[in-house]
Amino acid sequence: MALEKIRLKHGSPEWQAFRKTGIGGSDAAAILGLSPFKSNIEVWEEKVGLREPEDISDKPQVQYGTRAEDMLVKLFALDYPQYKVRQDKQTVYRRGFMFASLDGELTEIETKARGFIEIKTTEIHSAAALQKWDGHVPEYYYAQVLHYFVTLGWTFAWLKVQIKQTGRNEQTEFITRHYPFLRRALMEDMKFLYTREKEFWGYVERKQRPPLLLPPIYKE
């Protein structure tokens, strides 16, 4: 199935309405039962029109992340000059029932290989929470990366995270980490994700409620 490029401003009312017509990257973890924020049933109810997505745009953490995103993408471009970095908040990519609204697009200057960058900002309050980022990304963010790989068919990706850590003495530390991904190394996980998302979308099309998937218990 061909990759479509749709002109649609990210965050607009039209974009919000479009999200109900397919599965986006932020839906992936919940569909797998991995999200600590939303269940697969809640996503299903949003897609079939039984529930309106919660408006979290006024939450301080969300506002911070939105404002920091452009700056963190620009900082990535400075730190990794081997890539041409492009931001396009007027475009959504779609392949079948899957779509992708990207934080940034990457092109490796030497090879012309295409990739994408995903930006995350998070605040943690314990060493256990920081361990989720040691050498890997939390699985609910990994699911989003896989979703974009399946949708786009591109070669590589980076996830850049800024972690705000507040210690017991109320001192704040900012930690920045970068995680590279290669499509060819993730084929089995991508196949698994696609199978589960296709199954979920079948429930949406039939308006049949799927079985509830309970997420793991995350301890902060």
ZAMARGU-4260 file (C-alpha; in steps of 0.2 Angstrom, whole numbers, plus 5000, padded with zeros to 4 digits):
<rodrens>
0) 5000/5000/5000 | 5007/5017/4995 | 5012/5030/5007 | 5001/5046/5006 | 5007/5063/5011
5) 4992/5073/5017 | 4993/5092/5021 | 4986/5094/5038 | 4991/5106/5052 | 4996/5096/5068
10) 4985/5100/5083 | 4971/5108/5072 | 4953/5103/5074 | 4954/5095/5057 | 4969/5085/5063
15) 4960/5080/5078 | 4945/5074/5068 | 4957/5065/5056 | 4965/5055/5070 | 4948/5045/5072
20) 4950/5038/5055 | 4966/5028/5058 | 4979/5023/5071 | 4993/5035/5076 | 5009/5033/5084
25) 5002/5039/5101 | 4989/5025/5100 | 5001/5011/5097 | 5006/5007/5115 | 4988/5007/5122
30) 4983/4995/5108 | 4997/4983/5114 | 4991/4985/5132 | 5008/4994/5136 | 5002/5011/5140
35) 5002/5018/5158 | 4991/5032/5152 | 4977/5024/5142 | 4969/5007/5139 | 4965/4999/5122
40) 4947/5001/5126 | 4948/5019/5128 | 4957/5021/5111 | 4943/5010/5103 | 4930/5021/5111
45) 4938/5036/5103 | 4939/5029/5086 | 4921/5023/5085 | 4915/5040/5092 | 4909/5034/5110
50) 4922/5045/5119 | 4931/5061/5115 | 4950/5061/5118 | 4954/5070/5134 | 4961/5088/5130
55) 4978/5088/5139 | 4984/5103/5130 | 4983/5114/5146 | 4993/5103/5157 | 5010/5111/5162
60) 5020/5096/5156 | 5012/5095/5139 | 5014/5114/5136 | 5032/5112/5141 | 5035/5098/5129
65) 5026/5107/5115 | 5037/5123/5117 | 5053/5113/5120 | 5051/5102/5105 | 5057/5114/5091
70) 5072/5119/5101 | 5077/5101/5105 | 5075/5097/5086 | 5086/5112/5082 | 5099/5106/5095
75) 5099/5089/5088 | 5103/5097/5071 | 5118/5106/5078 | 5124/5090/5087 | 5122/5078/5072
80) 5128/5088/5057 | 5128/5072/5046 | 5109/5074/5044 | 5098/5086/5035 | 5084/5090/5048
85) 5067/5096/5042 | 5052/5100/5052 | 5035/5100/5044 | 5020/5103/5055 | 5008/5104/5040
90) 5010/5086/5034 | 5004/5069/5040 | 5009/5053/5032 | 4997/5039/5030 | 4998/5021/5024
95) 4981/5012/5025 | 4974/5013/5042 | 4991/5019/5050 | 4997/5037/5050 | 5012/5047/5057
100) 5013/5065/5063 | 5032/5068/5065 | 5042/5079/5076 | 5056/5080/5063 | 5062/5072/5047
105) 5080/5067/5044 | 5090/5063/5028 | 5108/5057/5030 | 5118/5068/5019 | 5131/5055/5013
110) 5119/5041/5009 | 5102/5050/5007 | 5094/5038/5018 | 5078/5044/5026 | 5074/5044/5044
115) 5064/5053/5058 | 5067/5060/5075 | 5055/5058/5090 | 5056/5071/5104 | 5051/5067/5122
120) 5052/5077/5138 | 5049/5069/5155 | 5050/5072/5173 | 5055/5059/5185 | 5057/5058/5204
125) 5066/5041/5208 | 5081/5031/5203 | 5069/5017/5197 | 5060/5029/5185 | 5077/5034/5178
130) 5082/5015/5175 | 5068/5014/5162 | 5079/5025/5151 | 5096/5015/5154 | 5102/5009/5137
135) 5084/5008/5130 | 5068/5018/5130 | 5052/5013/5139 | 5042/5001/5129 | 5027/5012/5127
140) 5038/5024/5118 | 5047/5010/5108 | 5030/5005/5102 | 5028/5023/5094 | 5044/5021/5085
145) 5039/5004/5078 | 5023/5012/5072 | 5032/5025/5063 | 5044/5013/5055 | 5029/5002/5048
150) 5020/5017/5042 | 5034/5026/5033 | 5045/5012/5027 | 5061/5023/5031 | 5078/5017/5036
155) 5082/5024/5053 | 5076/5034/5068 | 5082/5044/5083 | 5073/5047/5099 | 5079/5062/5109
160) 5074/5064/5127 | 5076/5077/5140 | 5074/5070/5157 | 5070/5082/5172 | 5075/5074/5188
165) 5071/5081/5205 | 5081/5074/5219 | 5077/5073/5238 | 5085/5089/5241 | 5074/5097/5228
170) 5089/5100/5217 | 5084/5098/5198 | 5095/5090/5185 | 5092/5089/5166 | 5098/5074/5157
175) 5098/5073/5138 | 5099/5056/5130 | 5099/5050/5112 | 5093/5033/5106 | 5097/5027/5088
180) 5086/5014/5079 | 5088/5004/5062 | 5073/4998/5053 | 5082/4982/5048 | 5085/4977/5066
185) 5067/4978/5071 | 5058/4968/5058 | 5051/4955/5070 | 5044/4968/5082 | 5037/4978/5067
190) 5028/4963/5061 | 5021/4960/5078 | 5015/4978/5080 | 5007/4978/5063 | 4997/4962/5066
195) 4991/4968/5083 | 4986/4985/5075 | 4977/4977/5060 | 4967/4966/5072 | 4963/4981/5083
200) 4957/4991/5067 | 4946/4976/5063 | 4937/4979/5079 | 4935/4997/5075 | 4928/4994/5058
205) 4916/4981/5065 | 4911/4992/5080 | 4915/4977/5091 | 4923/4980/5108 | 4940/4972/5109
210) 4946/4962/5125 | 4953/4973/5138 | 4972/4972/5139 | 4979/4977/5156 | 4996/4987/5156
215) 5010/4982/5167 | 5011/4990/5183 | 5024/5005/5183 | 5032/5010/5199 | 5039/5027/5201
</rodrens>
